[in-house]
């Protein structure tokens, strides 16, 4: 099953998150299938590719609760 979730990158005390579609079976290892946006909380930058997210949902992907909150915010 594919999940749409946050992937943390960046350094300590300066997090940067990518919104990615990833195979749930691979957990934290493995590459993302597609990058669907990013969130930089310290600067307040949020970019979401809504069309691509809708396409993944149509294919059966599930969204994590944290990504749902970000989509609602945007």
N, CA, C, O and CB atoms as a CASP TS submission, in Angstrom:
PFRMAT TS
TARGET T0000
AUTHOR 0000-0000-0000
METHOD Language model
MODEL 1
PARENT N/A
ATOM      1  N   UNK     1       0.836  -1.172   0.000  1.00  0.00           N
ATOM      2  CA  UNK     1       0.000   0.000   0.000  1.00  0.00           C
ATOM      3  C   UNK     1       0.888   1.243   0.000  1.00  0.00           C
ATOM      4  O   UNK     1       1.958   1.255   0.607  1.00  0.00           O
ATOM      5  CB  UNK     1      -0.955  -0.007   1.212  1.00  0.00           C
ATOM      6  N   UNK     2       0.441   2.255  -0.669  1.00  0.00           N
ATOM      7  CA  UNK     2       1.189   3.510  -0.755  1.00  0.00           C
ATOM      8  C   UNK     2       0.626   4.485   0.267  1.00  0.00           C
ATOM      9  O   UNK     2      -0.589   4.607   0.424  1.00  0.00           O
ATOM     10  CB  UNK     2       1.122   4.113  -2.193  1.00  0.00           C
ATOM     11  N   UNK     3       1.531   5.180   0.963  1.00  0.00           N
ATOM     12  CA  UNK     3       1.140   6.203   1.925  1.00  0.00           C
ATOM     13  C   UNK     3       1.731   7.531   1.508  1.00  0.00           C
ATOM     14  O   UNK     3       2.832   7.589   0.960  1.00  0.00           O
ATOM     15  CB  UNK     3       1.592   5.831   3.352  1.00  0.00           C
ATOM     16  N   UNK     4       0.998   8.590   1.767  1.00  0.00           N
ATOM     17  CA  UNK     4       1.497   9.943   1.569  1.00  0.00           C
ATOM     18  C   UNK     4       1.827  10.470   2.953  1.00  0.00           C
ATOM     19  O   UNK     4       0.941  10.629   3.793  1.00  0.00           O
ATOM     20  CB  UNK     4       0.450  10.866   0.815  1.00  0.00           C
ATOM     21  N   UNK     5       3.104  10.740   3.188  1.00  0.00           N
ATOM     22  CA  UNK     5       3.540  11.131   4.523  1.00  0.00           C
ATOM     23  C   UNK     5       4.669  12.140   4.439  1.00  0.00           C
ATOM     24  O   UNK     5       5.110  12.510   3.351  1.00  0.00           O
ATOM     25  CB  UNK     5       3.981   9.907   5.328  1.00  0.00           C
ATOM     26  N   UNK     6       5.133  12.584   5.604  1.00  0.00           N
ATOM     27  CA  UNK     6       6.259  13.506   5.667  1.00  0.00           C
ATOM     28  C   UNK     6       7.555  12.724   5.759  1.00  0.00           C
ATOM     29  O   UNK     6       7.619  11.682   6.410  1.00  0.00           O
ATOM     30  CB  UNK     6       6.120  14.465   6.862  1.00  0.00           C
ATOM     31  N   UNK     7       8.576  13.228   5.110  1.00  0.00           N
ATOM     32  CA  UNK     7       9.917  12.670   5.181  1.00  0.00           C
ATOM     33  C   UNK     7      10.844  13.775   5.676  1.00  0.00           C
ATOM     34  O   UNK     7      10.999  14.803   5.018  1.00  0.00           O
ATOM     35  CB  UNK     7      10.385  12.104   3.788  1.00  0.00           C
ATOM     36  N   UNK     8      11.455  13.563   6.828  1.00  0.00           N
ATOM     37  CA  UNK     8      12.274  14.608   7.433  1.00  0.00           C
ATOM     38  C   UNK     8      13.673  14.622   6.836  1.00  0.00           C
ATOM     39  O   UNK     8      14.350  13.598   6.739  1.00  0.00           O
ATOM     40  CB  UNK     8      12.351  14.415   8.945  1.00  0.00           C
ATOM     41  N   UNK     9      14.075  15.816   6.444  1.00  0.00           N
ATOM     42  CA  UNK     9      15.451  16.053   6.023  1.00  0.00           C
ATOM     43  C   UNK     9      15.883  17.336   6.717  1.00  0.00           C
ATOM     44  O   UNK     9      15.106  17.901   7.487  1.00  0.00           O
ATOM     45  CB  UNK     9      15.588  16.157   4.440  1.00  0.00           C
ATOM     46  N   UNK    10      17.052  17.795   6.479  1.00  0.00           N
ATOM     47  CA  UNK    10      17.521  18.996   7.161  1.00  0.00           C
ATOM     48  C   UNK    10      18.419  18.626   8.327  1.00  0.00           C
ATOM     49  O   UNK    10      18.835  17.477   8.475  1.00  0.00           O
ATOM     50  CB  UNK    10      16.339  19.841   7.648  1.00  0.00           C
ATOM     51  N   UNK    11      18.708  19.617   9.147  1.00  0.00           N
ATOM     52  CA  UNK    11      19.626  19.358  10.255  1.00  0.00           C
ATOM     53  C   UNK    11      18.921  19.555  11.592  1.00  0.00           C
ATOM     54  O   UNK    11      17.748  19.925  11.644  1.00  0.00           O
ATOM     55  CB  UNK    11      20.857  20.274  10.162  1.00  0.00           C
ATOM     56  N   UNK    12      19.650  19.304  12.658  1.00  0.00           N
ATOM     57  CA  UNK    12      19.101  19.437  13.992  1.00  0.00           C
ATOM     58  C   UNK    12      18.669  20.886  14.249  1.00  0.00           C
ATOM     59  O   UNK    12      19.392  21.825  13.913  1.00  0.00           O
ATOM     60  CB  UNK    12      20.128  18.983  15.041  1.00  0.00           C
ATOM     61  N   UNK    13      17.508  21.054  14.836  1.00  0.00           N
ATOM     62  CA  UNK    13      16.915  22.350  15.174  1.00  0.00           C
ATOM     63  C   UNK    13      16.563  23.198  13.952  1.00  0.00           C
ATOM     64  O   UNK    13      16.196  24.364  14.097  1.00  0.00           O
ATOM     65  CB  UNK    13      17.859  23.119  16.055  1.00  0.00           C
ATOM     66  N   UNK    14      16.668  22.639  12.776  1.00  0.00           N
ATOM     67  CA  UNK    14      16.246  23.325  11.545  1.00  0.00           C
ATOM     68  C   UNK    14      15.637  22.283  10.610  1.00  0.00           C
ATOM     69  O   UNK    14      16.196  22.006   9.549  1.00  0.00           O
ATOM     70  CB  UNK    14      17.455  24.071  10.852  1.00  0.00           C
ATOM     71  N   UNK    15      14.490  21.700  10.993  1.00  0.00           N
ATOM     72  CA  UNK    15      13.923  20.622  10.178  1.00  0.00           C
ATOM     73  C   UNK    15      13.325  21.138   8.874  1.00  0.00           C
ATOM     74  O   UNK    15      12.890  22.285   8.767  1.00  0.00           O
ATOM     75  CB  UNK    15      12.859  19.877  10.967  1.00  0.00           C
ATOM     76  N   UNK    16      13.321  20.260   7.909  1.00  0.00           N
ATOM     77  CA  UNK    16      12.735  20.507   6.596  1.00  0.00           C
ATOM     78  C   UNK    16      12.063  19.200   6.206  1.00  0.00           C
ATOM     79  O   UNK    16      12.680  18.137   6.288  1.00  0.00           O
ATOM     80  CB  UNK    16      13.823  20.971   5.517  1.00  0.00           C
ATOM     81  N   UNK    17      10.824  19.265   5.789  1.00  0.00           N
ATOM     82  CA  UNK    17      10.072  18.056   5.473  1.00  0.00           C
ATOM     83  C   UNK    17       9.665  18.042   4.009  1.00  0.00           C
ATOM     84  O   UNK    17       9.318  19.075   3.437  1.00  0.00           O
ATOM     85  CB  UNK    17       8.836  17.943   6.365  1.00  0.00           C
ATOM     86  N   UNK    18       9.712  16.868   3.414  1.00  0.00           N
ATOM     87  CA  UNK    18       9.170  16.649   2.086  1.00  0.00           C
ATOM     88  C   UNK    18       7.889  15.843   2.238  1.00  0.00           C
ATOM     89  O   UNK    18       7.805  14.942   3.073  1.00  0.00           O
ATOM     90  CB  UNK    18      10.198  15.923   1.158  1.00  0.00           C
ATOM     91  N   UNK    19       6.911  16.168   1.439  1.00  0.00           N
ATOM     92  CA  UNK    19       5.689  15.378   1.381  1.00  0.00           C
ATOM     93  C   UNK    19       5.894  14.382   0.256  1.00  0.00           C
ATOM     94  O   UNK    19       6.044  14.765  -0.904  1.00  0.00           O
ATOM     95  CB  UNK    19       4.401  16.277   1.153  1.00  0.00           C
ATOM     96  N   UNK    20       5.899  13.091   0.603  1.00  0.00           N
ATOM     97  CA  UNK    20       6.261  12.063  -0.363  1.00  0.00           C
ATOM     98  C   UNK    20       5.227  10.942  -0.400  1.00  0.00           C
ATOM     99  O   UNK    20       4.517  10.699   0.576  1.00  0.00           O
ATOM    100  CB  UNK    20       7.635  11.496  -0.037  1.00  0.00           C
ATOM    101  N   UNK    21       5.159  10.275  -1.528  1.00  0.00           N
ATOM    102  CA  UNK    21       4.411   9.032  -1.675  1.00  0.00           C
ATOM    103  C   UNK    21       5.433   7.904  -1.570  1.00  0.00           C
ATOM    104  O   UNK    21       6.403   7.858  -2.327  1.00  0.00           O
ATOM    105  CB  UNK    21       3.607   8.976  -3.046  1.00  0.00           C
ATOM    106  N   UNK    22       5.202   6.998  -0.623  1.00  0.00           N
ATOM    107  CA  UNK    22       6.168   5.939  -0.378  1.00  0.00           C
ATOM    108  C   UNK    22       5.436   4.627  -0.123  1.00  0.00           C
ATOM    109  O   UNK    22       4.322   4.616   0.399  1.00  0.00           O
ATOM    110  CB  UNK    22       7.082   6.294   0.814  1.00  0.00           C
ATOM    111  N   UNK    23       6.076   3.526  -0.497  1.00  0.00           N
ATOM    112  CA  UNK    23       5.514   2.205  -0.241  1.00  0.00           C
ATOM    113  C   UNK    23       5.593   1.935   1.251  1.00  0.00           C
ATOM    114  O   UNK    23       6.669   2.020   1.844  1.00  0.00           O
ATOM    115  CB  UNK    23       6.260   1.100  -1.053  1.00  0.00           C
ATOM    116  N   UNK    24       4.463   1.610   1.861  1.00  0.00           N
ATOM    117  CA  UNK    24       4.394   1.433   3.304  1.00  0.00           C
ATOM    118  C   UNK    24       5.269   0.281   3.790  1.00  0.00           C
ATOM    119  O   UNK    24       5.772   0.328   4.913  1.00  0.00           O
ATOM    120  CB  UNK    24       2.964   1.201   3.724  1.00  0.00           C
ATOM    121  N   UNK    25       5.459  -0.735   2.982  1.00  0.00           N
ATOM    122  CA  UNK    25       6.248  -1.895   3.383  1.00  0.00           C
ATOM    123  C   UNK    25       7.717  -1.550   3.588  1.00  0.00           C
ATOM    124  O   UNK    25       8.409  -2.243   4.334  1.00  0.00           O
ATOM    125  CB  UNK    25       6.121  -2.990   2.348  1.00  0.00           C
ATOM    126  N   UNK    26       8.207  -0.497   2.945  1.00  0.00           N
ATOM    127  CA  UNK    26       9.622  -0.144   3.035  1.00  0.00           C
ATOM    128  C   UNK    26       9.934   0.730   4.242  1.00  0.00           C
ATOM    129  O   UNK    26      11.104   0.948   4.555  1.00  0.00           O
ATOM    130  CB  UNK    26      10.054   0.564   1.777  1.00  0.00           C
ATOM    131  N   UNK    27       8.905   1.235   4.928  1.00  0.00           N
ATOM    132  CA  UNK    27       9.041   2.072   6.124  1.00  0.00           C
ATOM    133  C   UNK    27      10.010   3.220   5.874  1.00  0.00           C
ATOM    134  O   UNK    27       9.797   4.017   4.960  1.00  0.00           O
ATOM    135  CB  UNK    27       9.517   1.231   7.319  1.00  0.00           C
ATOM    136  N   UNK    28      11.075   3.317   6.676  1.00  0.00           N
ATOM    137  CA  UNK    28      11.976   4.461   6.592  1.00  0.00           C
ATOM    138  C   UNK    28      13.101   4.289   5.582  1.00  0.00           C
ATOM    139  O   UNK    28      13.773   5.263   5.240  1.00  0.00           O
ATOM    140  CB  UNK    28      12.562   4.729   7.930  1.00  0.00           C
ATOM    141  N   UNK    29      13.318   3.088   5.104  1.00  0.00           N
ATOM    142  CA  UNK    29      14.360   2.873   4.112  1.00  0.00           C
ATOM    143  C   UNK    29      13.728   2.799   2.738  1.00  0.00           C
ATOM    144  O   UNK    29      12.554   2.452   2.607  1.00  0.00           O
ATOM    145  CB  UNK    29      15.164   1.592   4.416  1.00  0.00           C
ATOM    146  N   UNK    30      14.470   3.110   1.755  1.00  0.00           N
ATOM    147  CA  UNK    30      13.955   3.054   0.394  1.00  0.00           C
ATOM    148  C   UNK    30      13.618   4.434  -0.127  1.00  0.00           C
ATOM    149  O   UNK    30      13.466   5.391   0.633  1.00  0.00           O
ATOM    150  CB  UNK    30      12.734   2.165   0.327  1.00  0.00           C
ATOM    151  N   UNK    31      13.507   4.510  -1.415  1.00  0.00           N
ATOM    152  CA  UNK    31      13.246   5.780  -2.069  1.00  0.00           C
ATOM    153  C   UNK    31      11.759   6.073  -2.122  1.00  0.00           C
ATOM    154  O   UNK    31      10.920   5.172  -2.114  1.00  0.00           O
ATOM    155  CB  UNK    31      13.830   5.784  -3.468  1.00  0.00           C
ATOM    156  N   UNK    32      11.467   7.343  -2.176  1.00  0.00           N
ATOM    157  CA  UNK    32      10.080   7.769  -2.339  1.00  0.00           C
ATOM    158  C   UNK    32       9.664   7.547  -3.784  1.00  0.00           C
ATOM    159  O   UNK    32      10.482   7.666  -4.696  1.00  0.00           O
ATOM    160  CB  UNK    32       9.896   9.261  -1.933  1.00  0.00           C
ATOM    161  N   UNK    33       8.409   7.227  -3.988  1.00  0.00           N
ATOM    162  CA  UNK    33       7.899   7.044  -5.341  1.00  0.00           C
ATOM    163  C   UNK    33       7.783   8.381  -6.059  1.00  0.00           C
ATOM    164  O   UNK    33       8.053   8.488  -7.255  1.00  0.00           O
ATOM    165  CB  UNK    33       6.541   6.338  -5.311  1.00  0.00           C
ATOM    166  N   UNK    34       7.369   9.419  -5.291  1.00  0.00           N
ATOM    167  CA  UNK    34       7.235  10.752  -5.872  1.00  0.00           C
ATOM    168  C   UNK    34       7.245  11.784  -4.751  1.00  0.00           C
ATOM    169  O   UNK    34       6.708  11.537  -3.672  1.00  0.00           O
ATOM    170  CB  UNK    34       5.933  10.866  -6.720  1.00  0.00           C
ATOM    171  N   UNK    35       7.852  12.932  -5.004  1.00  0.00           N
ATOM    172  CA  UNK    35       7.815  14.054  -4.071  1.00  0.00           C
ATOM    173  C   UNK    35       6.629  14.932  -4.437  1.00  0.00           C
ATOM    174  O   UNK    35       6.498  15.380  -5.576  1.00  0.00           O
ATOM    175  CB  UNK    35       9.153  14.869  -4.100  1.00  0.00           C
ATOM    176  N   UNK    36       5.762  15.172  -3.451  1.00  0.00           N
ATOM    177  CA  UNK    36       4.508  15.871  -3.694  1.00  0.00           C
ATOM    178  C   UNK    36       4.464  17.265  -3.090  1.00  0.00           C
ATOM    179  O   UNK    36       3.439  17.942  -3.169  1.00  0.00           O
ATOM    180  CB  UNK    36       3.375  15.066  -3.157  1.00  0.00           C
ATOM    181  N   UNK    37       5.543  17.693  -2.500  1.00  0.00           N
ATOM    182  CA  UNK    37       5.597  19.029  -1.918  1.00  0.00           C
ATOM    183  C   UNK    37       6.647  19.102  -0.833  1.00  0.00           C
ATOM    184  O   UNK    37       7.424  18.169  -0.631  1.00  0.00           O
ATOM    185  CB  UNK    37       4.240  19.427  -1.359  1.00  0.00           C
ATOM    186  N   UNK    38       6.657  20.240  -0.129  1.00  0.00           N
ATOM    187  CA  UNK    38       7.583  20.409   0.979  1.00  0.00           C
ATOM    188  C   UNK    38       6.989  21.327   2.034  1.00  0.00           C
ATOM    189  O   UNK    38       6.040  22.065   1.770  1.00  0.00           O
ATOM    190  CB  UNK    38       8.918  20.962   0.485  1.00  0.00           C
ATOM    191  N   UNK    39       7.562  21.271   3.241  1.00  0.00           N
ATOM    192  CA  UNK    39       7.138  22.113   4.352  1.00  0.00           C
ATOM    193  C   UNK    39       8.379  22.514   5.145  1.00  0.00           C
ATOM    194  O   UNK    39       9.128  21.661   5.622  1.00  0.00           O
ATOM    195  CB  UNK    39       6.097  21.375   5.263  1.00  0.00           C
ATOM    196  N   UNK    40       8.583  23.806   5.278  1.00  0.00           N
ATOM    197  CA  UNK    40       9.708  24.357   6.023  1.00  0.00           C
ATOM    198  C   UNK    40       9.107  25.127   7.193  1.00  0.00           C
ATOM    199  O   UNK    40       8.816  26.315   7.057  1.00  0.00           O
ATOM    200  CB  UNK    40      10.631  25.282   5.116  1.00  0.00           C
ATOM    201  N   UNK    41       8.912  24.466   8.359  1.00  0.00           N
ATOM    202  CA  UNK    41       8.160  25.072   9.447  1.00  0.00           C
ATOM    203  C   UNK    41       8.790  26.332  10.040  1.00  0.00           C
ATOM    204  O   UNK    41       8.062  27.234  10.455  1.00  0.00           O
ATOM    205  CB  UNK    41       7.980  24.076  10.519  1.00  0.00           C
ATOM    206  N   UNK    42      10.101  26.419  10.093  1.00  0.00           N
ATOM    207  CA  UNK    42      10.721  27.592  10.711  1.00  0.00           C
ATOM    208  C   UNK    42      10.522  28.854   9.884  1.00  0.00           C
ATOM    209  O   UNK    42      10.485  29.953  10.438  1.00  0.00           O
ATOM    210  CB  UNK    42      12.202  27.348  10.917  1.00  0.00           C
ATOM    211  N   UNK    43      10.393  28.716   8.573  1.00  0.00           N
ATOM    212  CA  UNK    43      10.167  29.878   7.709  1.00  0.00           C
ATOM    213  C   UNK    43       8.710  30.002   7.279  1.00  0.00           C
ATOM    214  O   UNK    43       8.316  31.003   6.680  1.00  0.00           O
ATOM    215  CB  UNK    43      11.054  29.793   6.481  1.00  0.00           C
ATOM    216  N   UNK    44       7.916  28.985   7.584  1.00  0.00           N
ATOM    217  CA  UNK    44       6.503  29.023   7.241  1.00  0.00           C
ATOM    218  C   UNK    44       6.208  28.722   5.788  1.00  0.00           C
ATOM    219  O   UNK    44       5.103  29.003   5.323  1.00  0.00           O
ATOM    220  CB  UNK    44       5.953  30.345   7.577  1.00  0.00           C
ATOM    221  N   UNK    45       7.154  28.160   5.053  1.00  0.00           N
ATOM    222  CA  UNK    45       6.943  27.824   3.639  1.00  0.00           C
ATOM    223  C   UNK    45       6.243  26.475   3.533  1.00  0.00           C
ATOM    224  O   UNK    45       6.652  25.495   4.156  1.00  0.00           O
ATOM    225  CB  UNK    45       8.292  27.799   2.863  1.00  0.00           C
ATOM    226  N   UNK    46       5.188  26.444   2.738  1.00  0.00           N
ATOM    227  CA  UNK    46       4.449  25.214   2.493  1.00  0.00           C
ATOM    228  C   UNK    46       4.062  25.177   1.019  1.00  0.00           C
ATOM    229  O   UNK    46       3.390  26.082   0.524  1.00  0.00           O
ATOM    230  CB  UNK    46       3.187  25.115   3.412  1.00  0.00           C
ATOM    231  N   UNK    47       4.486  24.135   0.329  1.00  0.00           N
ATOM    232  CA  UNK    47       4.177  23.954  -1.088  1.00  0.00           C
ATOM    233  C   UNK    47       3.599  22.552  -1.254  1.00  0.00           C
ATOM    234  O   UNK    47       4.229  21.560  -0.889  1.00  0.00           O
ATOM    235  CB  UNK    47       5.455  24.160  -1.995  1.00  0.00           C
ATOM    236  N   UNK    48       2.396  22.485  -1.807  1.00  0.00           N
ATOM    237  CA  UNK    48       1.722  21.205  -1.992  1.00  0.00           C
ATOM    238  C   UNK    48       1.256  21.096  -3.436  1.00  0.00           C
ATOM    239  O   UNK    48       0.650  22.022  -3.976  1.00  0.00           O
ATOM    240  CB  UNK    48       0.525  21.054  -1.011  1.00  0.00           C
ATOM    241  N   UNK    49       1.544  19.955  -4.055  1.00  0.00           N
ATOM    242  CA  UNK    49       1.070  19.678  -5.413  1.00  0.00           C
ATOM    243  C   UNK    49      -0.248  18.906  -5.295  1.00  0.00           C
ATOM    244  O   UNK    49      -0.259  17.676  -5.242  1.00  0.00           O
ATOM    245  CB  UNK    49       2.144  18.863  -6.250  1.00  0.00           C
ATOM    246  N   UNK    50      -1.355  19.652  -5.255  1.00  0.00           N
ATOM    247  CA  UNK    50      -2.659  19.049  -4.986  1.00  0.00           C
ATOM    248  C   UNK    50      -3.109  18.092  -6.086  1.00  0.00           C
ATOM    249  O   UNK    50      -3.740  17.077  -5.792  1.00  0.00           O
ATOM    250  CB  UNK    50      -3.693  20.129  -4.807  1.00  0.00           C
ATOM    251  N   UNK    51      -2.801  18.392  -7.339  1.00  0.00           N
ATOM    252  CA  UNK    51      -3.222  17.513  -8.435  1.00  0.00           C
ATOM    253  C   UNK    51      -2.565  16.143  -8.328  1.00  0.00           C
ATOM    254  O   UNK    51      -3.211  15.117  -8.545  1.00  0.00           O
ATOM    255  CB  UNK    51      -2.887  18.147  -9.789  1.00  0.00           C
ATOM    256  N   UNK    52      -1.274  16.133  -7.991  1.00  0.00           N
ATOM    257  CA  UNK    52      -0.570  14.852  -7.860  1.00  0.00           C
ATOM    258  C   UNK    52      -1.079  14.063  -6.655  1.00  0.00           C
ATOM    259  O   UNK    52      -1.172  12.836  -6.710  1.00  0.00           O
ATOM    260  CB  UNK    52       0.943  15.085  -7.735  1.00  0.00           C
ATOM    261  N   UNK    53      -1.408  14.762  -5.564  1.00  0.00           N
ATOM    262  CA  UNK    53      -1.940  14.077  -4.387  1.00  0.00           C
ATOM    263  C   UNK    53      -3.290  13.449  -4.720  1.00  0.00           C
ATOM    264  O   UNK    53      -3.555  12.311  -4.332  1.00  0.00           O
ATOM    265  CB  UNK    53      -2.076  15.057  -3.196  1.00  0.00           C
ATOM    266  N   UNK    54      -4.143  14.177  -5.431  1.00  0.00           N
ATOM    267  CA  UNK    54      -5.441  13.630  -5.836  1.00  0.00           C
ATOM    268  C   UNK    54      -5.265  12.408  -6.728  1.00  0.00           C
ATOM    269  O   UNK    54      -6.033  11.451  -6.631  1.00  0.00           O
ATOM    270  CB  UNK    54      -6.270  14.696  -6.565  1.00  0.00           C
ATOM    271  N   UNK    55      -4.258  12.435  -7.594  1.00  0.00           N
ATOM    272  CA  UNK    55      -4.001  11.291  -8.464  1.00  0.00           C
ATOM    273  C   UNK    55      -3.586  10.062  -7.651  1.00  0.00           C
ATOM    274  O   UNK    55      -4.022   8.951  -7.949  1.00  0.00           O
ATOM    275  CB  UNK    55      -2.915  11.639  -9.491  1.00  0.00           C
ATOM    276  N   UNK    56      -2.752  10.250  -6.634  1.00  0.00           N
ATOM    277  CA  UNK    56      -2.327   9.133  -5.784  1.00  0.00           C
ATOM    278  C   UNK    56      -3.492   8.594  -4.961  1.00  0.00           C
ATOM    279  O   UNK    56      -3.601   7.385  -4.756  1.00  0.00           O
ATOM    280  CB  UNK    56      -1.186   9.570  -4.854  1.00  0.00           C
ATOM    281  N   UNK    57      -4.364   9.486  -4.488  1.00  0.00           N
ATOM    282  CA  UNK    57      -5.533   9.043  -3.725  1.00  0.00           C
ATOM    283  C   UNK    57      -6.451   8.218  -4.621  1.00  0.00           C
ATOM    284  O   UNK    57      -7.024   7.224  -4.176  1.00  0.00           O
ATOM    285  CB  UNK    57      -6.298  10.257  -3.133  1.00  0.00           C
ATOM    286  N   UNK    58      -6.593   8.625  -5.878  1.00  0.00           N
ATOM    287  CA  UNK    58      -7.410   7.870  -6.824  1.00  0.00           C
ATOM    288  C   UNK    58      -6.845   6.470  -7.056  1.00  0.00           C
ATOM    289  O   UNK    58      -7.591   5.536  -7.348  1.00  0.00           O
ATOM    290  CB  UNK    58      -7.510   8.620  -8.151  1.00  0.00           C
ATOM    291  N   UNK    59      -5.540   6.329  -6.928  1.00  0.00           N
ATOM    292  CA  UNK    59      -4.892   5.018  -7.093  1.00  0.00           C
ATOM    293  C   UNK    59      -4.950   4.184  -5.828  1.00  0.00           C
ATOM    294  O   UNK    59      -4.539   3.024  -5.839  1.00  0.00           O
ATOM    295  CB  UNK    59      -3.446   5.196  -7.512  1.00  0.00           C
ATOM    296  N   UNK    60      -5.461   4.759  -4.718  1.00  0.00           N
ATOM    297  CA  UNK    60      -5.613   3.993  -3.477  1.00  0.00           C
ATOM    298  C   UNK    60      -4.638   4.358  -2.380  1.00  0.00           C
ATOM    299  O   UNK    60      -4.564   3.645  -1.379  1.00  0.00           O
ATOM    300  CB  UNK    60      -5.471   2.558  -3.769  1.00  0.00           C
ATOM    301  N   UNK    61      -3.890   5.432  -2.521  1.00  0.00           N
ATOM    302  CA  UNK    61      -2.949   5.839  -1.485  1.00  0.00           C
ATOM    303  C   UNK    61      -3.693   6.404  -0.284  1.00  0.00           C
ATOM    304  O   UNK    61      -4.777   6.972  -0.420  1.00  0.00           O
ATOM    305  CB  UNK    61      -1.955   6.873  -2.032  1.00  0.00           C
ATOM    306  N   UNK    62      -3.099   6.242   0.891  1.00  0.00           N
ATOM    307  CA  UNK    62      -3.666   6.791   2.116  1.00  0.00           C
ATOM    308  C   UNK    62      -2.797   7.942   2.600  1.00  0.00           C
ATOM    309  O   UNK    62      -1.579   7.930   2.420  1.00  0.00           O
ATOM    310  CB  UNK    62      -3.792   5.699   3.208  1.00  0.00           C
ATOM    311  N   UNK    63      -3.430   8.933   3.213  1.00  0.00           N
ATOM    312  CA  UNK    63      -2.724  10.120   3.684  1.00  0.00           C
ATOM    313  C   UNK    63      -2.527  10.009   5.193  1.00  0.00           C
ATOM    314  O   UNK    63      -3.437   9.604   5.915  1.00  0.00           O
ATOM    315  CB  UNK    63      -3.503  11.422   3.318  1.00  0.00           C
ATOM    316  N   UNK    64      -1.335  10.371   5.663  1.00  0.00           N
ATOM    317  CA  UNK    64      -1.072  10.378   7.099  1.00  0.00           C
ATOM    318  C   UNK    64      -1.798  11.565   7.741  1.00  0.00           C
ATOM    319  O   UNK    64      -2.104  12.542   7.057  1.00  0.00           O
ATOM    320  CB  UNK    64       0.460  10.446   7.383  1.00  0.00           C
ATOM    321  N   UNK    65      -2.077  11.489   9.046  1.00  0.00           N
ATOM    322  CA  UNK    65      -2.783  12.579   9.723  1.00  0.00           C
ATOM    323  C   UNK    65      -2.033  13.914   9.665  1.00  0.00           C
ATOM    324  O   UNK    65      -2.663  14.966   9.557  1.00  0.00           O
ATOM    325  CB  UNK    65      -3.026  12.205  11.164  1.00  0.00           C
ATOM    326  N   UNK    66      -0.722  13.887   9.735  1.00  0.00           N
ATOM    327  CA  UNK    66       0.044  15.131   9.698  1.00  0.00           C
ATOM    328  C   UNK    66      -0.058  15.809   8.329  1.00  0.00           C
ATOM    329  O   UNK    66      -0.127  17.036   8.256  1.00  0.00           O
ATOM    330  CB  UNK    66       1.512  14.858  10.041  1.00  0.00           C
ATOM    331  N   UNK    67      -0.069  15.047   7.272  1.00  0.00           N
ATOM    332  CA  UNK    67      -0.206  15.611   5.937  1.00  0.00           C
ATOM    333  C   UNK    67      -1.638  16.122   5.734  1.00  0.00           C
ATOM    334  O   UNK    67      -1.836  17.130   5.055  1.00  0.00           O
ATOM    335  CB  UNK    67       0.159  14.558   4.859  1.00  0.00           C
ATOM    336  N   UNK    68      -2.626  15.453   6.304  1.00  0.00           N
ATOM    337  CA  UNK    68      -3.999  15.922   6.222  1.00  0.00           C
ATOM    338  C   UNK    68      -4.139  17.308   6.845  1.00  0.00           C
ATOM    339  O   UNK    68      -4.831  18.170   6.303  1.00  0.00           O
ATOM    340  CB  UNK    68      -4.941  14.934   6.909  1.00  0.00           C
ATOM    341  N   UNK    69      -3.481  17.519   7.985  1.00  0.00           N
ATOM    342  CA  UNK    69      -3.519  18.825   8.642  1.00  0.00           C
ATOM    343  C   UNK    69      -2.873  19.893   7.779  1.00  0.00           C
ATOM    344  O   UNK    69      -3.371  21.017   7.712  1.00  0.00           O
ATOM    345  CB  UNK    69      -2.825  18.761   9.996  1.00  0.00           C
ATOM    346  N   UNK    70      -1.765  19.560   7.114  1.00  0.00           N
ATOM    347  CA  UNK    70      -1.098  20.533   6.252  1.00  0.00           C
ATOM    348  C   UNK    70      -1.958  20.879   5.030  1.00  0.00           C
ATOM    349  O   UNK    70      -2.011  22.036   4.613  1.00  0.00           O
ATOM    350  CB  UNK    70       0.265  19.993   5.801  1.00  0.00           C
ATOM    351  N   UNK    71      -2.622  19.881   4.465  1.00  0.00           N
ATOM    352  CA  UNK    71      -3.494  20.139   3.320  1.00  0.00           C
ATOM    353  C   UNK    71      -4.656  21.041   3.731  1.00  0.00           C
ATOM    354  O   UNK    71      -5.045  21.938   2.983  1.00  0.00           O
ATOM    355  CB  UNK    71      -4.023  18.814   2.730  1.00  0.00           C
ATOM    356  N   UNK    72      -5.207  20.801   4.916  1.00  0.00           N
ATOM    357  CA  UNK    72      -6.310  21.627   5.399  1.00  0.00           C
ATOM    358  C   UNK    72      -5.849  23.064   5.652  1.00  0.00           C
ATOM    359  O   UNK    72      -6.618  24.007   5.470  1.00  0.00           O
ATOM    360  CB  UNK    72      -6.903  21.027   6.683  1.00  0.00           C
ATOM    361  N   UNK    73      -4.595  23.226   6.071  1.00  0.00           N
ATOM    362  CA  UNK    73      -4.050  24.550   6.341  1.00  0.00           C
ATOM    363  C   UNK    73      -3.881  25.349   5.049  1.00  0.00           C
ATOM    364  O   UNK    73      -4.095  26.562   5.034  1.00  0.00           O
ATOM    365  CB  UNK    73      -2.709  24.432   7.069  1.00  0.00           C
ATOM    366  N   UNK    74      -3.501  24.678   3.979  1.00  0.00           N
ATOM    367  CA  UNK    74      -3.234  25.325   2.693  1.00  0.00           C
ATOM    368  C   UNK    74      -4.493  25.607   2.023  1.00  0.00           C
ATOM    369  O   UNK    74      -4.496  26.152   0.919  1.00  0.00           O
ATOM    370  CB  UNK    74      -2.359  24.494   1.806  1.00  0.00           C
TER
END
